[in-house]
Amino acid sequence: MNLPHDFEQQTQALMGEELFQTLRKGLEETPPASIRLNPLKTAGHKVSIPLADGRVPWCEQGMYLQSRPNFTFDPLLHSGAYYVQEAGSMFLDHVMRQYVHHPVTMLDLCAAPGGKSTVARAALPAGSVLFSNEPIHVRANVLAENIQKFGHPDCIVTNNYPRDYCKAGILFDVVLADVPCSGEGMFRKDEGAISEWSMQNVAQCQALQLDIIRDIWPCLRPGGLLIYSTCTFNSREDEENVNTIIAELGAEILPVAIEDGWNITGSLLDERPVYRFIPGKTRSEGLFMAVLRKPGEAEEAGKKPQKAPRKSDAVKGMEHWLQGDFTFLENKGLIRAIPTVWYGVYAMAVKALKVIHAGVAIGTQKGRDIIPDQSLALSIALREDAFLRIEIDEFTALAYLRKEAIMLPAEAPRGFVLLTYQQLPLGFVKNIGNRANNLYPQEWRIKSSHIPEENTHAICLHDD
């Protein structure tokens, strides 16, 4: 691997010769493949992982694989049974479980494509609500897709810049800022990261990261947690920025309990507790993380949450589709179910933020029909008896995910049917007799017509 000369000089001076050579060797190795199970969907099933190569020690649901299968053609990935994620990023699970024990309002500020958001949502206590935000529109749509596949209804996805959040009047107990960085931790996975690297880019990233933290700091409650992370190695974007946050904003840095066998590296500048994942030393890609607390005692939010509106006649009768207490809203034909417990937070958000997904999208009104939404199909709030379910095989599942025509058994009743694969919901069709209209979202479909001969199964589910 041809590393930039300036990068080598800077990193060797920071790490010392021995650790730098460990990193140098690690960057020449094949990146480890890893997945994280979705406990919301795999609970109650016996899970087998054919390519398992040991657990990720800092995340109970994380698993290393012996090789990297062609995940695109695994229907269980699309049903939200697991997420493909670099192991170091799963460290967030360990941090959350150490410090977050009561229901909170949390913001993942730079969230696309959604890996850390789904880590956070799995670790958050029941009763919490998670905002997942992405400033870039195209990436925000990918984020919304992955949040819906994960299936938890207590999520809101927004497409905003950090400064926009100050207008909403929402205060957060936890803010995760996985800030844009120079991407040194992506060198062995992305050759473009090497060609785009420069000392000038590092300086620009350092300044941008601090601007992001300054913009969002007023939205963090006194006593709230800021989890700061990058996927880069240099100290300017890592330790030096953490030290600036402490000095300028008065943050207190917090230690995270770790084990020696995890081979996590501490600060390369001082004795403050920060956590580095270095390829060649830790079985992961590059990650830096620090946990900080805002000074002061918790206060109430500045704006009074709104009460839920009266139920519209257009949406009455859909309560039996979902488990739990929801407020149903209709806007331009789309019916959405918002968990009533945080409806007030949602009402504040839609006034000041660009909300692209929240709660559960139930469906779209078309004549007398409600065309059920993919969000409903994948939500863990969907009742087992809400729709007729038909189990399909892998061949049919892949055809469905390509948005091809589907043939159902002759005895299948007409109307809306929920297709399942290995007992997990995959999506809806409308059976009209001679064929079934495929309702899978066009923008989510598998675009490749390739039929892989190699193994594509990261996991298999069996009845427990």
Order of alpha helices (4+ residues) and beta strands (2+ residues): alpha-alpha-beta-alpha-beta-beta-beta-alpha-beta-alpha-beta-alpha-beta-alpha-beta-beta-alpha-alpha-beta-alpha-beta-beta-beta-beta-beta-alpha-beta-beta-beta-alpha-beta-alpha-beta-beta-beta-beta
